Amino acid sequence: MKISEIKNKDSQELHQLLAERRDKLREIKFSVASKQHKNFKDVSRIKKDIARILTVLKKQDLAKVA
């Protein structure tokens, strides 16, 4: 997911998307550990998505305070 797509969402959508990405990350980690999932790059891709979402949420919170 691109940062421009994330910036266009409001706070509630971002929190929902964050929860979905964290669930997906947990599922992929378990499937990688049990050798059912072969694409290890999915883990890093989802981690980066989570970091992007958290960054945008932090910027939105700081913009509300200022």
C-alpha distances in whole Angstrom, upper triangle without the diagonal:
4,7,9,7,7,11,12,12,15,16,17,14,12,15,15,11,12,15,13,11,14,16,14,14,18,19,17,19,22,22,22,25,27,26,24,21,21,17,17,14,12,14,12,9,9,11,9,6,10,11,9,10,13,13,13,15,18,18,18,21,23,23,25,27,28
4,5,5,7,9,11,12,15,17,18,15,13,16,17,13,14,17,16,14,17,19,17,18,21,22,21,22,26,25,25,28,30,29,28,24,24,20,20,16,15,16,14,11,12,13,10,8,11,12,8,10,13,13,12,15,17,16,17,20,21,21,23,26,26
4,5,5,6,9,10,13,14,17,14,12,15,16,13,14,17,17,15,17,20,19,19,22,24,22,24,27,27,27,29,32,31,30,27,27,23,22,19,17,18,16,13,13,14,10,9,11,10,7,8,11,10,8,12,14,13,14,17,18,17,20,22,22
4,5,5,7,9,13,15,17,14,13,16,17,15,16,19,19,17,20,23,21,22,25,26,25,27,30,30,30,33,35,34,33,29,29,26,25,22,20,21,19,16,16,17,14,12,14,14,10,11,14,12,10,13,15,14,14,18,18,17,20,22,22
4,6,6,7,11,13,15,12,11,14,14,12,14,17,16,15,18,20,19,20,23,24,23,25,28,28,28,31,33,32,31,27,28,24,24,21,19,20,19,15,15,16,14,11,13,14,10,10,14,13,11,13,16,15,15,18,20,19,20,23,24
4,5,6,9,10,12,9,7,11,12,9,11,14,14,13,16,18,17,18,21,22,22,24,27,27,27,30,32,31,30,27,28,24,24,21,19,19,18,15,14,14,12,9,11,11,8,7,10,10,7,9,12,12,12,15,16,16,18,20,21
4,6,8,10,12,11,9,13,14,12,13,17,17,16,19,21,21,21,24,26,26,27,30,31,31,33,35,35,34,31,31,28,27,24,22,22,21,18,17,17,15,12,13,13,9,9,11,10,6,9,11,10,9,13,14,13,15,18,18
4,7,10,12,10,10,13,14,13,15,18,18,17,20,22,22,23,26,27,27,29,32,32,32,35,37,37,35,32,33,29,29,26,24,24,23,20,19,20,18,15,16,16,13,11,14,13,10,12,14,13,11,15,17,15,16,20,20
4,7,8,6,6,10,11,10,12,15,15,15,18,20,20,21,24,25,25,27,29,30,31,33,35,35,33,30,32,29,28,25,23,23,22,20,18,19,17,14,14,15,12,10,13,13,9,10,13,13,11,14,16,15,15,19,20
4,6,6,6,9,10,11,12,15,16,16,18,20,21,22,25,26,27,28,31,32,32,34,36,37,35,32,34,31,30,28,25,25,25,22,20,20,19,16,15,16,14,11,13,13,10,9,12,12,9,11,14,13,13,16,18
4,6,5,6,9,10,10,12,14,15,16,19,20,21,23,24,26,27,29,30,31,33,35,36,34,32,33,31,30,28,25,24,24,22,19,19,18,15,14,15,13,10,11,12,9,7,10,11,8,9,13,12,11,15,17
4,5,5,6,9,10,11,13,14,16,17,19,20,22,23,25,26,28,29,30,32,34,35,33,31,33,30,30,28,25,24,24,22,19,20,20,16,15,17,15,12,13,15,12,10,13,14,12,12,16,16,15,18,20
4,5,5,6,8,10,11,12,14,15,16,18,20,21,22,24,26,27,28,30,32,33,31,28,30,28,27,25,22,22,22,20,17,18,18,14,13,15,14,10,12,14,12,10,14,15,13,14,18,17,17,20,22
4,5,5,6,9,10,10,12,14,15,16,18,20,21,22,24,25,26,28,30,31,29,27,28,26,25,23,20,19,19,17,14,15,14,11,10,12,10,7,8,11,9,7,11,12,11,12,15,16,16,19,21
4,5,5,6,9,10,11,12,14,15,17,19,20,21,23,25,26,27,29,30,29,27,29,26,25,24,21,20,20,18,15,15,15,12,10,12,12,8,9,12,11,8,12,14,12,13,16,17,16,19,21
4,5,5,6,9,10,11,12,14,16,17,19,20,22,23,24,26,28,29,27,25,27,25,24,23,20,19,20,18,15,16,16,13,11,14,14,10,12,15,14,12,15,17,15,16,20,20,20,22,25
4,5,5,6,9,10,10,12,14,15,16,18,20,21,22,24,26,26,25,22,24,22,21,20,16,16,17,14,11,13,13,10,9,12,11,8,10,13,12,11,15,16,15,17,20,20,21,23,25
4,5,5,6,9,10,10,12,14,15,16,19,20,21,23,25,25,24,22,24,21,20,19,16,15,15,13,10,10,11,8,6,9,10,7,8,11,11,10,13,15,15,16,18,20,20,22,24
4,5,5,6,9,10,11,12,14,15,17,19,20,21,23,24,23,21,23,22,21,20,17,15,16,15,12,12,14,11,9,12,13,10,11,15,15,13,16,18,18,18,21,23,22,24,27
4,5,5,6,9,10,11,12,14,16,17,18,20,21,22,21,19,21,19,19,18,14,14,15,14,10,12,14,11,10,13,14,11,13,16,16,15,18,20,20,21,24,25,25,27,29
4,5,5,6,9,10,10,12,14,15,16,18,20,21,19,17,19,16,16,15,11,10,12,10,7,8,10,8,7,10,11,10,11,14,15,14,17,19,19,20,23,24,25,27,29
4,5,5,6,9,10,11,13,14,15,17,19,20,19,17,19,17,16,16,12,11,12,12,8,8,11,10,7,11,13,11,12,15,16,15,17,20,20,21,23,25,25,27,29
4,5,5,6,9,10,11,12,14,16,17,18,17,15,18,17,16,17,13,12,14,14,10,11,14,13,11,14,16,14,15,19,19,18,21,23,23,24,26,28,28,30,32
4,5,5,6,9,10,11,12,14,15,16,15,13,15,14,13,13,10,9,12,11,8,10,13,11,11,14,16,14,16,19,20,19,22,24,24,25,28,29,30,32,34
4,5,5,6,9,10,10,12,14,15,14,12,14,13,11,11,8,6,9,9,6,7,11,10,9,12,14,14,15,18,19,19,21,23,24,25,27,29,30,31,33
4,6,5,6,9,10,11,13,14,14,12,15,14,13,14,11,9,12,13,10,11,14,14,12,15,18,17,17,20,22,21,23,26,26,27,29,31,31,33,35
4,5,5,6,9,10,11,12,11,10,13,13,13,14,11,10,13,14,11,13,16,15,15,18,20,19,20,23,24,24,26,28,29,29,32,34,34,36,38
4,5,5,6,8,10,10,9,7,10,9,9,10,8,7,11,11,9,11,14,14,14,17,19,19,20,23,24,24,26,28,29,30,32,34,35,36,38
4,6,5,6,9,10,10,9,11,11,9,11,9,7,11,12,11,11,15,15,15,17,20,20,20,23,25,25,26,29,30,30,32,34,35,36,38
4,5,5,6,9,9,9,12,13,12,14,13,11,14,16,14,15,18,19,18,20,23,23,23,26,28,27,29,32,32,33,35,37,38,39,41
4,5,5,6,5,5,9,10,10,13,11,11,14,16,14,16,19,19,19,22,24,24,25,27,29,29,31,33,34,35,37,39,40,41,43
4,5,5,6,5,7,8,7,11,10,9,12,14,14,15,18,19,19,21,23,24,25,27,29,29,30,33,34,35,37,39,40,41,43
4,5,8,8,10,12,10,14,13,12,15,17,16,17,20,21,21,23,25,26,26,28,31,31,32,34,36,36,38,40,41,42,44
4,6,8,10,13,12,16,15,14,18,20,19,20,23,24,23,26,28,28,29,31,33,33,35,37,38,39,41,43,44,45,47
4,6,7,10,10,14,14,14,17,18,18,19,22,23,23,26,28,28,29,32,33,34,35,38,39,40,42,43,45,46,48
4,6,10,11,14,13,14,17,18,18,19,22,22,23,26,27,28,29,31,33,33,35,37,38,39,41,43,44,45,47
4,6,8,10,9,10,14,14,14,16,19,19,20,22,24,25,26,28,30,30,32,34,35,36,38,40,41,43,45
4,6,9,9,11,13,14,15,17,19,20,21,23,24,26,27,29,30,32,33,35,36,38,39,41,42,44,45
4,5,6,8,10,11,12,14,16,16,18,20,21,23,24,26,27,29,30,32,33,35,36,38,39,41,42
4,5,6,7,9,11,12,13,15,16,18,19,21,22,24,26,27,28,30,31,33,34,36,38,39,40
4,5,5,6,9,10,11,12,14,15,17,19,20,21,23,25,26,27,29,31,32,33,35,37,38
4,6,5,6,8,10,10,12,14,15,16,18,20,21,23,24,26,27,29,30,32,33,35,36
4,5,5,6,9,10,11,12,14,16,17,18,20,21,23,25,26,27,29,30,32,33,35
4,5,5,6,9,10,10,12,14,15,16,19,20,21,23,24,26,27,29,31,32,33
4,5,5,6,9,10,11,13,14,15,17,19,20,21,23,25,26,27,29,31,32
4,5,5,6,9,10,11,12,14,15,17,18,20,21,23,24,26,27,29,30
4,5,5,6,9,10,11,12,14,15,16,19,20,21,23,24,26,27,29
4,5,5,6,9,10,10,12,14,15,17,18,20,21,23,25,26,27
4,5,5,6,9,10,11,12,14,15,17,18,20,21,23,25,26
4,5,5,6,9,10,11,12,14,15,17,18,20,21,23,25
4,5,5,6,9,10,10,12,14,15,16,18,20,21,23
4,5,5,6,9,10,11,12,14,15,17,19,20,21
4,5,5,6,9,10,11,12,14,15,17,19,20
4,6,5,6,9,10,11,12,14,15,17,18
4,5,5,6,9,10,11,12,14,16,17
4,5,5,6,9,10,10,12,14,15
4,5,5,6,9,10,11,13,14
4,5,5,6,9,10,11,12
4,5,5,6,9,10,11
4,5,5,6,9,10
4,5,5,7,9
4,5,5,6
4,5,5
4,6
4
